[in-house]
Amino acid sequence: MEAYRGTMMSIQGRFLEYADAFEVSYEDDDWSRLAQYFTEEASYDSGDGNGPAGGRDALLDKLKAAVDGLDRAMDSRSVTFLQPPTTEGDTVIVNWRALYTKAGLPDLEILGCEYARFEGDCIAQLRDEIEPASIEVLTAWMGAHGEALAT
């Protein structure tokens, strides 16, 4: 049991290292630093309905495209974990909240859950599930304000 507990802490710690590195990559747009956190065949499903990206390079491209598409169009972005990550077997699970602001527009809040399945100390599958209510909010917000993001 102690060895298993150590493994749980290891993947939680590794996930938190990845999350910190993600924020640095968001700031400087160097997504290559994240490669070390993923297996070569890793997949990422952002929950956007477009299906998963397969392979580390495609995964990193999808992460960058996701933040280039919405996050960078906003004046500010704040992503927080709603509680510390939990672990179920080889998977780290974390509930998150993203808050976006843009001058002259109402704030946009999105809630979701991220699942990171590990193989060893690397993520083999990353998946985000956006809460259904947040999908409705995002759809309505984009319908009302999406054109303002292009300016």
N, C-alpha and C positions, 0 to 999 in steps of 0.2 A: 504494500500500500504506500509506503514512504517513497519508493522509487516512482510509482505512478504519480504521486503528488508532485514530485520533483519535475517530472515531464510536463505536467500541467502548467507549473510555474514557468517552465522554459518556453513553451509556446506562447503563453500570455506575455512574457517579457519580450519575446521576439516580435509578437504582433505590435506591442507598444513601441518598440524600436522602429518598426515599419511605419506606424502612424506618425511618429515624430519626423521620420525621413520624408514622408509624404508632404508634410507641411513645409519643410525646407524646399522640396522640389516645387511645390506650388509657388513659393516666393521667388526662386531663381530660375524656374523653368528647365531645370536639368533633371529629367526623368530617368536618366541612366543610373543614378544612384540607387534606384529602387530594384534594379535587376537582381541584386543579391538576395532579395527577400522572396523570390519566386522560383519555382522549378522551371525547367526549360519548356515543359508542356503545360504550364499553368493556364487556367482559364479565368475569365472575369465576366460576370453578368452584372451590369450596373442597375438592372431593374427598369431600364428605359424602354423595354419591349422590343429592342433590336437584336436580341439574342446575345450569347456570350462571345467574347473574343477568345480565340484559342492560340496558345503559344505565348511565351514571355514577351516577344516584341510587339505582337498585336495587342496584348494586354496593356503594356505601357502606353501604346498609342491611344488606346481607348480611355485610359485614365486621363491622359493629357487632353484629349478631345472633349471629355466630359467637363473639365474645369474651364477649357477655352470656350465652350458653348454657353455656359450659364455663369459660372463663378466670376470670370474675368469681365463679364458684361455689367456686373454690379459694382457699386462703390465699396461695399464691404461684405465680407463673408466670415462667419464664425461657426465652426463645427465643434460640438462638444459631445462627449460621451455622457449619457444620462446616468450611468453607474459604471463601476469597474467592469471590465470584460469578464465573462464567465467561460468555462471550458466544459465541453461535452466530448469526451474521448479525444480525437485528434482535431477538434474544431473549436476555435475561439469565436465567441458570439458577443457582440456589443450593440446596444441600442444607442442611436445617435440623434442629434438635432442639428440641423443646419439653418442658420438665420442669415438672410441676405437683405441688404439695404441698397436702395438707389434713391438719390435725391428726387423729391417730388412724387415718389411712388410709395404705396404702402409696403411695409416690410413683408417678406416672404419667409415663412417657416415651413420646413419639411422635416418630417420624422421618419426614421427608418431603422433597419437592423442590418448589420453586416455580419456575414459568416465567413470565416477564413479557415479552410481545411488544410492542415499541414501534412506534409510528408517529410519526416525528419524536422529540420529547422527552417524549412522553406514552405511557402504557401503554394499549394497545388490547385486550389479552387477558391476564388474570392467571389462572393455574391452579396449584392445589396438588395434588400426588399424594402421598398418604400411603402409606408402605411397607406391603405386604401383612401383614408380621409385626406392624406397629404397629396395623393395623386389628384383628387378632386380639386383641392386648393390650388395646386400647381397649374392644372389645366385652366381653371377659372382665371387665375392671376395672369397667365400667359395670354389668354384670350383678351383680357382687358388691358394689359400693359406691355405685352411682348414687343410691340413695334417700338416702344421707347428704348428698348435695349440696344437697338441698332444705331442709336445716335450717340 
